[in-house]
């Protein structure tokens, strides 16, 4: 069982209190009314599925009920960091490949 740190509650809790909600940092088109059908479809349905470092949005469903982001390694399932909505990740695929921090 994973233990996930909630950045809002400030404590590690069991994974069954949380639910993944998909890829983090998806930018909504700035002008959806004039967006092409193809671009709107890409925004709604297509997500990255990398092997390695991935940023995901999660919710603390049975705790504070707030959304936050998780940086997770998709091969090992290791959670590398959690951070509040609106913040940027410290761990990225690029920082891991160069062996240093961002």
C-alpha positions, 0 to 999 in steps of 0.5 A: 500500500502506498502512503501519500503525503497530502500537502494541505493536511500536512501528513502521510495517509493511506492510498485508499483515502485518495483518488487519481484524477488524471494528468496535471498541468493541462492547459485549457485553450484560451479561446474555446469558442474559436478553437478547431474541433481537432484542437478541442478534441485533443484538449479533452481526450488526449493525455501523455502516458510516459514511461517514467516521471509523470505529473498527476492530479489527485484528490484527498477524497476522504480527508480535506477533499482538496486537489493536489499534484503528485510527481510519480514514476510510472514504472516503479509507482514511487511517489517523488513529491506532492505539491499544491495546485498552482505550484510547479513540480521540483522533480521533472523528467529533465531534472532526473535525466541530468541528475540534478534539481530543476 
